[in-house]
């Protein structure tokens, strides 16, 4: 709830600043800022929230993950016991634990809330890592859950979506207003084609710029999850797990890549994860 309050407060504060600026320049007479922002917020948050609510189901379907209901062997029992112990350390309810068949060395966590989550590991990870390394990977995913990263990224995505739509509509409305009469939403009725074209172009441009913000927060959450895992199982285990990931890459679907443990080969503004070398260096510094 604290995160939700902070993001709502941020939206409200930005609206106040924008309203004051428009009042000073006399633009508020022609554009209904509140209406435009409300519509943008509905469009901006709806998709993000629906994706969050459906994240567990979609993740299972995307990779064919099978939830361990009754352990069929010693490995599955060990997975359940390890996740249960880590969940207790975080003070969380036991998440669902699943395995999916893939040669890649990867794992991910998702879920709408901290206490309704999923941790999934690939068969390639179970075959390609030692128990200590798998334990560290599980701790990393549990840190994502304990830190509330899924909800945080959803809120960030919703906020940036809102302001992408808001500023695109706002600027398109201003441009349209200079070319004739307009309605209460700042949409020029006589130049609807101009408004539509400018709005679409700006949404694509602002959307690209906004994605850089989301990617930045995604990289920061990976550092935090590594640190959380190090506190849970020790930095040497987490470093060993990251070393093992070198050269592995990720075969997760594009819309799930940000959830995986696998990392980028090098840092870039478009990376969802920091490079493995930087993640290892950060842990060594700890």
C-alpha positions, 0 to 999 in steps of 0.5 A: 500500500505504501508503494501505491500511495507514493505512485498516486502521490507522484501522479497528483504532484505532477498534475499540480505542476502541469496545471500551474504551468498551464494556468500561468500561460493561459493554456488551461482555458482550452484543454481539460487537463483533469479529463485528459489525465484521467483518461490517460491513467485508465489506459496506462494502468489497465494493461499493466494491472491485467498483465500482473493479475494474469502473470502466473497463468501466462507464465505457466502457459508460456513455458509449460511449467508444471507446479509441484503438487506432490514431489515425485523425487528427491530433487522436487522435495529438496526444491520445496523444502528450500523454497519453504525455508526461504519463504519463512525467512522472508515472512511470506506464504509458500509460493507455488514451485514449478519446473519447466522443461528447457535446456537453458539455465534459467529461473523466474518468479512472478505473481500478483502479490507477495503471498500469491507468487510462483517460482519456476526453474528450468530442467537445464538449471537443475542439471547444470548447477550445483545445489548451492548454486540452485539455492542461490538462484532460488534465493534471488527469486525469493528476494524479487518476491519479498521486495515486491518487485512485480508490483513495483514494476507494474506501478512504474509501467502504469505511471510511465504509460499514463504520462506517455499518453497524457503528454502525447495527447496534450501536445497533439491537442495544443498543436491542433488548437493552433489550427482551429476550434477544439473540444474540451479534451483539446482534440481539434474537431476540424483537424482530427487527422492532424491530432491523430497523426501527431498523437500517434507519433508522440506516443511512439517517441515518448514510449521509447523514452519511457521504456528506458526508465522501466529498463533502468528500474528493472536493472536496479531490482536485479542488483537488489535481488542479488543482494537479498540472495547474498544475505539469505545464502551468502555472497559466495553462493550467489557469485558462483551461480552468476559465474555459472550463467556466463555464456548461457543466455535466455530462451524465455519468451520476450515478454518474460525475459525481464523475469528470468535470472539469466543476464545480459552480456553487456550493459546498455540502456535497453537491458533488463538486467545488468551484465553478469560481470557488474552483478558479480562485482557488486556482490564482491564489493559487498 
